[in-house]
Amino acid sequence: MISYQKFFRRNQLRILFQARKIASVKGQRVYLVGGTVRDLLLSRPEVDLDLAVEGDGLLFARELARQLGGRAVFHERFLTATVYWSGERVDVVTTRREYYPRPGALPEVEAATLEADLARRDFSVNAMALPLMARDLGEILDPFGGREDLARQILKVLHRDSFRDDPTRLLRGVRFATRLKFNLEEETCSLAREALAGGYLNLIEPERFWQEFILLLKERRPVAAWESLIDLGWRGLPGGGLPDVAAGRRAEKLLCQWKWRGQRPIDASLVYFLIATAKLRATELDEVLDSLNFGRKKRSKIYAARDLLPELAPCLARSFLPEYMAAGPRMAPEALIFILAMAGWSRLPARVSP
């Protein structure tokens, strides 16, 4: 018997307790699914909560939010909802089947069985389910060999058209592989190369691309993910070409030094975003920021960093550090790291103040 309760935070356990009560009263089959089960099997900290409901998942989410005293956000087109309560979130889906009217399009969905729901998922390690009433991990439902693939440390798609149907899975697969230090299974790797060569990633709406790319930038090793994508044949960002991997590697070193010195907190994902989008024209960047709903403060940091780069790069190329580059009022730390990395620096200047 492998107990899994210890991997959840106290408030998550409260959510699960309430969800079990609702499922019992309503006679519904409810499951922990996807990344939740994967991370439980890997004994990873910070497990997310993903629930699948056979029946009306939207009504289940509404009742869960009501009983917790939280709030629910509904995405009725996709039969999904998200419940927020006490700093926690739980994603609730109606078990469903998906149809893709064309490559890269958003899916059309209809309620279906748990088996059909698992079959429409991206990778075998994300296609497992654990009944909410289960006492241990021995009751996991695993129709596609996800546990074996976890042991082999590989990511495997469930069918040959997976990347064609939803090309964002290319980014997601590399993101998961980088995070977990897994490899793409041999045929999955070939399918990814074919999909990139066929330009399928260009078929999705820019907003969907950028939302998935931002998630990649928030990982601990985004530059390794860039390299993996490039190895698979990725041609780069829409309108921006390939990110500067060398600058990204320098940024990694600079960010580590910043942390070691105990400097004030820094948004590492913003540094990587600046490097990745450095080649975008101003109008293209504006469109990206609009699609991502970036706030005024974050936009100001981005614009300021881009404006300062051409001004400071010549000085930095001569190993000269202007006095005001010490992360003072004119210089956000994200801008400082970005500019240093782009100018070829991989060591944080001693004069940078906390």
N, C-alpha and C positions, 0 to 999 in steps of 0.2 A: 504493500500500500504506500503510495507516494502522495502525501498531503500537499495541497497547493495553497492553503489559506494564508500561510506565512508570507507569501509574495505580494500580498495586497496591503495597501495602507488602511488605516482604521476607517476612514470615511468611505473607501471603496468597499470594505466589508459591510458597512451599513447599507450601501446601495445594493449589494448582492443579496443581503438579508431581505430587504424590502422587495426586490425583484422576485425572489423565491416565493414570498407570501402572495404576491399578485398572481404569479404563474399557478400556484396551488389553488387559489380561489377561483380563477378563471378556467382552470383545466387546460392551460396552454403549455405546449412544449417550447422551452426556451433554452438556448445554448450559448455558452461562451464560444467564440469563433475566431478564426483568422489569426491575426498577430498576437492576440491574447494567449491562445493555446500554444503558439510557437514559442513565445517568450517564457511561458510557464515551464515548458519542457527544457528550455535552455537555462532555466533558473536565473533569468535576467532581472535586475532590479527595475523599478519604475514600470510595471506592467500596466498597459492601457486596458480599458474595459470596452469590449465589443460584444454585443448581444445580438443573436438572431432569434426571431420569433416566428414559429409556424402559426399562422393566423394573422391577425391585424396588429402589426408592430407599431403602427402609429398610435392606436388606442392604448396599447401597452405603455408606450413612452409617455403619453399624456397622464396616465394613471400613476406611473412611477414618479413623474415630476410633481404631481399633486400631493402624493403621500410623503414625499421627501421635503416638500416646501421649496422646490427648485423651479426651474423654468425649462421649457422644451422648445426647440427650434425644429420645424418640420420641413422636409423636402419631399412633398407629396408625389411629385413626378417620379421619384426614384424609390418611393416606399421606405424612406429612411427618416430618422429623427436623431437629434442630439439632446441629451438631458444634462443640464448644468446644475450642480448643487455643491455648496460648501467647498469651492475650489476644485471640484472634481468634474469630469465629464464622462458620459457613457454614450457610445454610439449604438443606436438600436435600429436594426433592419428587419423588415419583413422578409422571410426567406423567399427568394425570387429567382426567376429565369430572365436572361437578358438576350436581346436581339440587336445586332448592329446593322442599321440600314445601309451603311457604307463604311469603308475603312476610316477610322479616326473620328467617326460621329459619336455623339452621346448615345448611350444605349436606350432602347425601349424595353421596359420591364413589365413583368406580370408576376403575381404571387405564385409560388410553387413550393415544392417540398424542400426539406433540408438537403437531400441528395442533389437536387438540381441547383440549389444555391451554392453548395460547395464546388460543383462542377463548373460554375461560371467564374470562379476566382482566378487569380493570376498565377500563383506558383503552388506546387504541392505542399510546401511547408506552411502555406497560408490557407490550406483547404482542409483543416481539421476542426472538429467541434467537440465540446465537452458539455454534456447535459448539465444544466444549472443545478439540478438536484444531486449530481454526482459527488461522492465523498473523496475520490482520489483520481489521479491521472490515468489509472488503469481503465477507466471507462471512456477514454477518448475514441471518437469515431474518426477513422482515418482511411477513407476509400481510395486515396491516390498515393499512398506510401510516403506521406510527409515525414513520419517519424524516422523512416529509413534514410530519407534524404537529409534530414537534420544530422543524423549520425555520420553521413558521408560528407557533410558540409557542402552541399550543392543546392542550387536553385534550379528548378525544372518547371517549365510551363506545362499546362494541362492539355493543350492541343496545339496543332501546327499553326492555326490562324490567330493565336493569342496576340502577338504583337501587331498583326494586321488589323484586328478588330479594335484594339486599344493601344496605340503606340506609346501612350504615357507609361505603359508597363516596361518599356525600354529603360526609362529613367528610374522607375521604381525598382526594377531588378538590380541595376547597378548600385542604387542607393542601399538596398538591403544587403547585397553582396559585400559592399564596402564596410557597412556597419558590422556585419556578422563575421567578416573575413571568410566568406564562402566563395566558391567558384560557380559560374554558370555551367550547368550540365552541357555536355558536348553538343547534342542536337539543339538545345536551347541557345547556345552560343551561335551556332550556324544560322538559326532562325533570326536571331538579333542582327547579325551581319546582313542577312538578306533584307530585313525590314529597313535598316538604315540605308543600304544601297538603293532600295526602292523608293526612298524619300517619304516613307510613311509618317515619320515624325513631323514632317512639314504639313501634313494634312489636318492636324488637330488645331483647334482654335488657339491663337496666341495666349489668351488668358489661361487656358488649361496648361499649356506648356510652361508658362512662367510660374504658375502656382506649384507645379511639380518640381521645377528647377529650384525654387526657393527652399523647398523641403530638403533637397539635396544639399544646398548650401548650409543648412542648419546642422548637418551631420558633423561628426568630429573630424572626418577626413575628406572634405569635399574635393580636394585636389586629386586625391587618389581615384575618386569617382570620375573626374574629368579624364584622367589618363585611361581608365578602363573604357570609357565611352569612345575616346579617340582610337584606342586599339580595335574597337569593334567597327570603326569606320564612320564615326560621328563627324559631321561637317561643320558643326559649331552652332552658335546661337542665331536665331533669325535676325539677319541684318548686322550681326556682330562678329561673325567668324568664330574661330576657336579661342577660348580663353588663354591667357598667357600663363602656361603651366609653370614656367620658371619663376615668374613673379609670385604665383600662388605658393610655391615652395618657400620662397623667401619670406612671404607673409606668415607662413606657419612658424618659422623660426622666430620672427619678430614678435608674434603673438605669444609664443612660449616665454620669451624673455620678459615681455610686458607682465605676464602673470607671475613669473618668478620674482620680479621686483616688487610685487604687491601693489601695482599701480591701480588706479580706479577702474571699475568694471568697463569692459569694452564689448561691443557687439561684433563678434568675429564674422558672423554671416554677412554683415554689411560690408566688411572689408573684402570678403570674397566676391560679393555682388559687384562692388566697385571695380575689382580686377576683371571679372568676367565680362562686364558691360563697357569696359573702357573704350572699345572701338565703336560703340553705338553713337550715331549722330544725335544731337540734342532733341530733335523732334521724335526720333525713334525711342529715345529714353523716356521722354514724356509719356508716350503711349504705354510703355511698359509700366511706369510708375502709376499711371491711371488704372491700368488693369489690375494691379496689385493692391490698390487702395492704400498706398503708402501715405502716412500722415505728413503734416507740414514740417515737423521737426526732423524726421528722417530724410525728407526730400531736401531740406536745407543743407544737411550734412553731405548729401550726395552731390548737389550742385557746387557747394563750396570746394569739396575735394577735387572735382573735375576742373574747376576754374584755377585752382592753385597748382595743379600738376605741371602744366606747361611753363608756369612762372618759376617754379622751384627746381624742375628737373635739371636745367643746365648747371645750377649751383651744386646740386647733389652729385652730379656726374663728376665734378671736380673735388668731391669729398668735402665740400664746404656746407656746413649746416647753419642756415640763417637763424638768428637769435629767436625769432618768434615761432620757430618750429618746435619749441619745447612744449607742445600740447597746451599752449596758453589759450587765452580767450578767443583768438582767431582760428585756433586749430583744434578740431575735435580729434580725439585719439584715433578713431577709425580712419580719418583723413590722413593723419600722420603715418600710420602703418601702411596704408595704401600707397601714399606718395613715396615713402622710403622703398617699398618693395618694387614699385614700378621703375624707380631710378637705379635699381641694382643693389640696394643695401640689404644685407641679411643680419646685420648686428644693430641693436638698438643703441643710439648714441648715449653716452654717459650723462649728457646734460639734460636729457628728457626728465622732467619733474613729475612727481605723482599728482 
